[in-house]
Amino acid sequence: MKPARSVARWTSIAILVAIASSSFAGTSPASPDAEKLNSLLTRTFNRTSTFLDQFSDVKCTELVRQEKLGKDDKVELKEESSFDYLVILTNTGGDLNLSESRLPLRQPKRDRKNTSMLLSNGFATLFLVFHPYYSAAFKFSLAGDDVIDGHPVQKIAFEHIVGMKSPAALSLRGREYPLELSGTAWIDPQTGSIARIEAGIADTLIDVGLKSFSSEIDFAPMPLADSRQAFWFPTQARVEVETPKQHWRNLHQFTDYKKFSVSTEEQVAHQ
């Protein structure tokens, strides 16, 4: 996924695909906590694998609000867009590839062409941290219990292993810089469904001008008309990026999930 090239000085964060084998880390293999962690990770990895197929089989509406912040974090510039959103999954030669399809429904009129905004892509797929292909690139550990919307959840901390491929990258001035992601996921202990993910990085990219990066992704059960199982689909993603001179905040909202079909897409295309 590449950033738009029509506007000068765009900065973008994009979720990219990397391949790794699965492993567990973070506790002693013989400890009760290790057994609890491994059991929960097994359910989460299996659930994520199933969910990826389900997620690539639906479409939704994505609303994007981009904000450029000034002094005291006051909004200096705001733009809003909406898209017909679809994640396309392909598996060629054993390689897992994801791409986002965005058909514009509403786009802002840009008057100040030299004003840089944050272009954030791929955050709906940040759950891939827990996909079996990616798990060897992270260390996992138990981080306590919590409750989300009345549902008990188990927190799992994750930290990217230096030198391993990262599923996230900063795209800046035509180059991509892997992000050393670390954060926490809130997981349903019974099903392995992910309810929330918070991720950020340390100061590993300060030399290229990235002062701070943080993201939060919320999930909620979304029953589909012809499915017996309600999967936890992304509902919103918040992304905040700061450089020594600029500060941005984006909000992605995902609504109106429907099963994808060719006839549905053709109908949307003719609106």
C-alpha positions, 0 to 999 in steps of 0.5 A: 500500500503506497501513499497518495502522490497527488499532494505535496509532503504527505506523510503516511503510516501503512500496515505492511505484510511480513511472513514469520512462523509461530512461537510463544515467548515471555514466560518460563515454559514450565510455569502456570502462567506460561501454560495460561499464556500459550493456551490463550495465544493458541485460541487467539492465533486460531481465531485470528486465522479464521477471522482473516478469511471472514474479514476479507469476505466483507465490505464496509463504509470507512469514515476518515477524519484527518486532523493537523494539530497546533499549539496546545493540541488545538485542531488547525486543519480538519478533513473528512472523507468516506470510502467503500472499504474492502480488504483483499486477501491473496495467497500466492506461492505460500505468501500471504498478501493483503491490500486495501480497496477504497472506493471514494464516496466523499472526499474533501476539497483541498485548498491549501496544497502545501499543507501536509496531512497524515495518511494512515492505512491498514490499521484495521488489520493490526490484529495480524500481530496475532496471526500465526504467520507473524507471531515469531516476530513478537514476544508475548506476555500476560498483562492482567485482567480487565472488563470491556463493555461488561465482558471480561477480557485478558490483556496480553502485552506484545513487543516486536523482536529487533531484527525480525520483519515488522507488520507495520512501517512508516512510509516517508519521502519514498522510503519505508522504515519498519516500526518496532511495535509494542503494545497491549491487546484485550482478548476474550479468554474464551474465544480468543477474539480481540476486543482492543489493541493499543500499539506504539513505538519507542524512540527508534525512528527519531533519527528520521524525524518520527518523535512519537506514534500511537494507535488504538483499534477497537473491535466489536461483535458484528453479526452478519445476515447469513452467518451463525457466528458474530466476529469481532470486526474493527469499529474504529482506529485512532492514529496519532503521529508527532514529529519535532515540528508537526502533529497529526491525529486521524480517526477511522470509523468502520460501519455497515458491514455486509457480505461482499459480492460482485453484484453488491460492488457493481451496485455501489460502482453505479451510484 
